[in-house]
């Protein structure tokens, strides 16, 4: 049964050349991942949108964004990894980004 749905959209430009902002919400694994890309901001904006959509889907704000990692399986499908946070059920994550915008949708299923 679907328990919650969250979505978010952000402008990529908001994250351009702002490593101090990135450090506040990216996990170490995410920093490593974005290092592979020429246009990092699109991926960073996607991570932000995913974490904002997560907050909306589970209706919780009692965790630090850096304790949530957006990881990818062998096919590139994104999923969440948590450090010290328990979420009951399954989370489904989809992220899209394009030069100007990044968006994410999270479905929480119990």
N, CA, C and O of each residue as an XYZ file, in Angstrom:
440
protein
N       0.840     -1.176      0.000
C       0.000      0.000      0.000
C       0.889      1.246      0.000
O       1.873      1.309      0.737
N       0.550      2.214     -0.809
C       1.297      3.475     -0.847
C       0.939      4.298      0.381
O      -0.231      4.570      0.648
N       1.965      4.687      1.118
C       1.791      5.446      2.351
C       2.074      6.921      2.153
O       1.499      7.757      2.850
N       2.948      7.258      1.217
C       3.278      8.657      0.978
C       3.945      8.861     -0.365
O       4.589      7.960     -0.902
N       3.780     10.058     -0.897
C       4.409     10.448     -2.156
C       4.987     11.834     -1.970
O       4.341     12.709     -1.394
N       6.199     12.036     -2.454
C       6.817     13.355     -2.400
C       7.461     13.682     -3.726
O       7.949     12.792     -4.423
N       7.466     14.952     -4.077
C       8.103     15.390     -5.308
C       8.781     16.732     -5.054
O       8.372     17.487     -4.171
N       9.806     17.019     -5.826
C      10.494     18.304     -5.702
C      11.137     18.641     -7.039
O      11.513     17.755     -7.806
N      11.255     19.933     -7.303
C      11.933     20.423     -8.495
C      12.783     21.613     -8.078
O      12.348     22.449     -7.285
N      14.006     21.687     -8.620
C      14.912     22.793     -8.289
C      15.619     23.271     -9.552
O      15.769     22.528    -10.522
N      16.046     24.524     -9.513
C      16.861     25.061    -10.594
C      18.306     24.625    -10.374
O      18.837     24.774     -9.274
N      18.926     24.103    -11.383
C      20.307     23.636    -11.308
C      21.248     24.792    -10.962
O      22.197     24.608    -10.200
N      20.999     25.953    -11.504
C      21.850     27.133    -11.293
C      22.052     27.444     -9.807
O      23.090     27.978     -9.417
N      21.065     27.111     -8.990
C      21.121     27.363     -7.541
C      22.325     26.663     -6.882
O      22.779     27.085     -5.819
N      22.835     25.605     -7.510
C      23.904     24.802     -6.927
C      25.261     25.028     -7.594
O      26.241     24.369     -7.248
N      25.318     25.946     -8.537
C      26.550     26.176     -9.283
C      27.596     26.877     -8.424
O      27.329     27.920     -7.826
N      28.799     26.286     -8.370
C      29.944     26.868     -7.662
C      29.643     27.207     -6.201
O      30.011     28.280     -5.723
N      28.980     26.300     -5.501
C      28.649     26.519     -4.091
C      29.058     25.313     -3.248
O      28.204     24.655     -2.654
N      30.360     25.022     -3.192
C      30.788     23.834     -2.435
C      30.408     23.885     -0.960
O      30.237     22.838     -0.337
N      30.273     25.078     -0.390
C      29.871     25.173      1.019
C      28.443     24.646      1.199
O      28.140     24.028      2.219
N      27.580     24.880      0.237
C      26.223     24.335      0.276
C      26.257     22.828      0.061
O      25.583     22.082      0.772
N      27.043     22.376     -0.920
C      27.145     20.943     -1.202
C      27.570     20.179      0.053
O      27.030     19.114      0.351
N      28.540     20.729      0.782
C      29.076     20.053      1.966
C      28.046     19.907      3.074
O      28.178     19.032      3.930
N      27.032     20.745      3.067
C      26.012     20.665      4.117
C      25.022     19.529      3.895
O      24.408     19.061      4.854
N      24.851     19.074      2.656
C      23.829     18.046      2.450
C      24.299     16.809      1.686
O      23.574     15.814      1.652
N      25.468     16.834      1.078
C      25.948     15.646      0.367
C      26.699     14.713      1.311
O      27.433     15.162      2.191
N      26.509     13.434      1.120
C      27.282     12.445      1.868
C      28.636     12.258      1.179
O      28.833     12.726      0.058
N      29.552     11.587      1.838
C      30.856     11.315      1.246
C      30.748     10.513     -0.041
O      31.470     10.769     -1.005
N      29.849      9.549     -0.050
C      29.645      8.709     -1.241
C      29.117      9.547     -2.414
O      29.483      9.308     -3.564
N      28.261     10.523     -2.118
C      27.730     11.390     -3.171
C      28.819     12.311     -3.718
O      28.873     12.556     -4.924
N      29.692     12.824     -2.838
C      30.830     13.641     -3.294
C      31.692     12.839     -4.267
O      32.126     13.352     -5.299
N      31.930     11.591     -3.926
C      32.730     10.712     -4.781
C      32.044     10.510     -6.141
O      32.699     10.555     -7.182
N      30.744     10.291     -6.126
C      29.978     10.054     -7.345
C      30.019     11.264     -8.278
O      30.247     11.105     -9.477
N      29.805     12.457     -7.754
C      29.745     13.649     -8.620
C      31.102     14.005     -9.206
O      31.181     14.725    -10.201
N      32.174     13.505     -8.592
C      33.511     13.769     -9.113
C      33.737     13.215    -10.508
O      34.685     13.609    -11.186
N      32.877     12.307    -10.942
C      33.021     11.679    -12.260
C      32.441     12.524    -13.392
O      32.627     12.199    -14.564
N      31.745     13.596    -13.052
C      30.992     14.324    -14.060
C      31.536     15.721    -14.302
O      32.015     16.392    -13.388
N      31.449     16.139    -15.553
C      31.873     17.486    -15.924
C      30.885     18.527    -15.384
O      31.294     19.548    -14.830
N      29.588     18.265    -15.546
C      28.551     19.179    -15.082
C      27.952     18.619    -13.789
O      26.885     18.007    -13.794
N      28.652     18.841    -12.705
C      28.281     18.301    -11.398
C      26.954     18.833    -10.880
O      26.211     18.120    -10.206
N      26.661     20.088    -11.199
C      25.507     20.750    -10.610
C      24.191     20.050    -10.923
O      23.281     20.059    -10.095
N      24.073     19.444    -12.101
C      22.840     18.741    -12.435
C      22.614     17.568    -11.490
O      21.491     17.328    -11.048
N      23.667     16.851    -11.187
C      23.561     15.705    -10.276
C      23.332     16.164     -8.845
O      22.534     15.574     -8.116
N      24.029     17.210     -8.449
C      23.866     17.751     -7.100
C      22.426     18.220     -6.903
O      21.819     17.937     -5.870
N      21.881     18.929     -7.876
C      20.499     19.388     -7.790
C      19.542     18.202     -7.713
O      18.543     18.259     -6.997
N      19.839     17.132     -8.443
C      19.021     15.931     -8.380
C      19.043     15.297     -7.005
O      18.014     14.825     -6.522
N      20.216     15.279     -6.364
C      20.313     14.739     -4.995
C      19.489     15.584     -4.030
O      18.791     15.049     -3.168
N      19.572     16.902     -4.178
C      18.791     17.789     -3.307
C      17.291     17.526     -3.502
O      16.553     17.378     -2.528
N      16.852     17.469     -4.750
C      15.437     17.229     -5.031
C      14.989     15.880     -4.459
O      13.879     15.765     -3.939
N      15.844     14.868     -4.556
C      15.505     13.549     -4.022
C      15.317     13.598     -2.504
O      14.387     12.994     -1.970
N      16.189     14.307     -1.826
C      16.092     14.376     -0.361
C      14.897     15.208      0.086
O      14.261     14.888      1.090
N      14.589     16.267     -0.647
C      13.388     17.062     -0.355
C      12.131     16.227     -0.613
O      11.189     16.278      0.178
N      12.104     15.470     -1.694
C      10.962     14.607     -1.990
C      10.810     13.523     -0.926
O       9.690     13.146     -0.582
N      11.924     13.021     -0.403
C      11.890     12.034      0.676
C      11.210     12.604      1.916
O      10.347     11.954      2.506
N      11.594     13.814      2.312
C      10.987     14.464      3.478
C       9.469     14.561      3.304
O       8.710     14.310      4.240
N       9.046     14.922      2.111
C       7.613     15.059      1.840
C       6.906     13.704      1.851
O       5.794     13.593      2.367
N       7.535     12.680      1.292
C       6.905     11.357      1.212
C       6.732     10.723      2.591
O       5.685     10.146      2.882
N       7.758     10.829      3.441
C       7.694     10.164      4.748
C       7.211     11.100      5.858
O       7.003     10.670      6.993
N       7.033     12.379      5.527
C       6.539     13.378      6.476
C       7.395     13.437      7.744
O       6.884     13.454      8.863
N       8.714     13.469      7.532
C       9.670     13.555      8.645
C      10.760     14.551      8.294
O      11.212     14.626      7.151
N      11.176     15.320      9.302
C      12.272     16.275      9.126
C      13.351     16.075     10.185
O      14.206     16.942     10.370
N      13.319     14.949     10.875
C      14.189     14.731     12.027
C      15.509     14.052     11.669
O      16.024     13.247     12.445
N      16.058     14.372     10.499
C      17.343     13.809     10.119
C      18.121     14.822      9.298
O      17.555     15.745      8.713
N      19.425     14.626      9.268
C      20.318     15.484      8.505
C      20.435     14.931      7.095
O      20.598     13.724      6.910
N      20.353     15.805      6.099
C      20.433     15.353      4.714
C      21.730     14.596      4.419
O      21.736     13.703      3.571
N      22.813     14.929      5.090
C      24.076     14.248      4.814
C      24.090     12.810      5.332
O      24.999     12.046      5.009
N      23.080     12.434      6.138
C      22.987     11.049      6.610
C      22.149     10.191      5.656
O      21.908      9.013      5.921
N      21.712     10.786      4.557
C      20.987     10.077      3.505
C      21.835     10.142      2.241
O      22.268     11.218      1.829
N      22.065      9.000      1.637
C      22.847      8.941      0.411
C      21.966      8.473     -0.737
O      21.216      7.505     -0.609
N      22.069      9.169     -1.851
C      21.458      8.688     -3.083
C      22.536      7.860     -3.784
O      23.549      8.389     -4.242
N      22.296      6.565     -3.854
C      23.232      5.637     -4.501
C      22.578      5.131     -5.794
O      21.424      5.449     -6.081
N      23.321      4.352     -6.556
C      22.817      3.853     -7.839
C      23.167      2.373     -7.977
O      24.261      1.941     -7.613
N      22.218      1.608     -8.507
C      22.507      0.198     -8.740
C      23.326      0.043    -10.024
O      23.694      1.038    -10.650
N      23.609     -1.187    -10.411
C      24.473     -1.443    -11.566
C      23.884     -0.930    -12.877
O      24.610     -0.773    -13.859
N      22.580     -0.669    -12.905
C      21.929     -0.129    -14.099
C      21.723      1.389    -14.029
O      21.158      1.990    -14.943
N      22.185      1.992    -12.946
C      22.055      3.431    -12.788
C      20.793      3.876    -12.070
O      20.581      5.076    -11.893
N      19.950      2.941    -11.654
C      18.715      3.285    -10.952
C      19.053      3.817     -9.552
O      19.776      3.165     -8.799
N      18.529      5.001     -9.206
C      18.849      5.566     -7.893
C      18.037      4.916     -6.772
O      16.909      4.464     -6.971
N      18.645      4.887     -5.601
C      17.968      4.416     -4.393
C      18.612      5.101     -3.197
O      19.699      5.667     -3.309
N      17.942      5.047     -2.059
C      18.450      5.672     -0.845
C      19.218      4.678      0.015
O      18.857      3.505      0.115
N      20.288      5.175      0.635
C      20.987      4.470      1.709
C      20.936      5.395      2.915
O      21.097      6.608      2.781
N      20.711      4.820      4.101
C      20.559      5.619      5.310
C      21.630      5.296      6.336
O      22.025      4.143      6.503
N      22.086      6.322      7.011
C      23.053      6.180      8.084
C      22.365      6.581      9.394
O      22.246      7.766      9.707
N      21.914      5.574     10.153
C      21.297      5.832     11.438
C      19.833      6.236     11.388
O      19.296      6.730     12.379
N      19.185      6.036     10.261
C      17.771      6.375     10.120
C      17.014      5.101      9.766
O      17.432      4.342      8.892
N      15.915      4.877     10.441
C      15.082      3.711     10.146
C      13.816      4.165      9.436
O      13.095      5.034      9.926
N      13.555      3.576      8.286
C      12.329      3.839      7.530
C      11.656      2.494      7.299
O      12.234      1.604      6.676
N      10.446      2.348      7.795
C       9.701      1.106      7.613
C       9.106      1.068      6.206
O       8.540      2.059      5.744
N       9.231     -0.053      5.535
C       8.648     -0.208      4.210
C       9.664     -0.022      3.104
O      10.870     -0.102      3.338
N       9.181      0.226      1.903
C      10.029      0.389      0.724
C       9.898      1.793      0.170
O       8.821      2.390      0.177
N      11.013      2.302     -0.305
C      11.032      3.614     -0.951
C      11.404      3.440     -2.409
O      12.330      2.698     -2.739
N      10.690      4.117     -3.270
C      10.964      4.109     -4.701
C      11.362      5.533     -5.085
O      10.673      6.492     -4.740
N      12.470      5.661     -5.797
C      13.022      6.967     -6.128
C      13.250      7.086     -7.625
O      13.772      6.172     -8.262
N      12.850      8.229     -8.178
C      13.148      8.552     -9.565
C      13.677      9.983     -9.608
O      13.097     10.884     -9.002
N      14.775     10.186    -10.325
C      15.391     11.510    -10.459
C      15.576     11.800    -11.944
O      15.964     10.921    -12.714
N      15.297     13.034    -12.336
C      15.575     13.491    -13.695
C      16.232     14.852    -13.616
O      15.904     15.664    -12.750
N      17.156     15.095    -14.520
C      17.753     16.431    -14.580
C      18.092     16.764    -16.008
O      18.373     15.898    -16.836
N      18.054     18.045    -16.263
C      18.302     18.590    -17.577
C      18.933     19.950    -17.315
O      18.806     20.455    -16.199
N      19.570     20.537    -18.230
C      20.408     21.714    -17.991
C      19.890     22.695    -16.949
O      20.672     23.163    -16.122
N      18.622     23.020    -16.957
C      18.113     24.061    -16.065
C      17.413     23.549    -14.811
O      17.358     24.256    -13.805
N      16.882     22.340    -14.856
C      16.082     21.849    -13.739
C      16.429     20.413    -13.378
O      16.889     19.631    -14.209
N      16.192     20.096    -12.113
C      16.282     18.716    -11.627
C      15.008     18.449    -10.840
O      14.489     19.325    -10.149
N      14.522     17.232    -10.957
C      13.296     16.863    -10.257
C      13.428     15.447     -9.712
O      14.201     14.635    -10.222
N      12.663     15.172     -8.675
C      12.673     13.840     -8.085
C      11.282     13.504     -7.544
O      10.524     14.380     -7.128
N      10.979     12.218     -7.564
C       9.730     11.699     -7.002
C      10.096     10.531     -6.102
O      10.914      9.685     -6.461
N       9.475     10.497     -4.921
C       9.654      9.391     -3.982
C       8.282      8.831     -3.655
O       7.353      9.573     -3.336
N       8.169      7.515     -3.739
C       6.946      6.823     -3.316
C       7.335      5.928     -2.138
O       8.273      5.135     -2.219
N       6.588      6.079     -1.040
C       6.813      5.269      0.151
C       5.708      4.214      0.220
O       4.518      4.528      0.219
N       6.137      2.974      0.278
C       5.215      1.847      0.256
C       5.416      1.005      1.514
O       6.543      0.676      1.885
N       4.313      0.666      2.155
C       4.368     -0.209      3.328
C       3.609     -1.479      3.049
O       3.532     -2.354      3.911
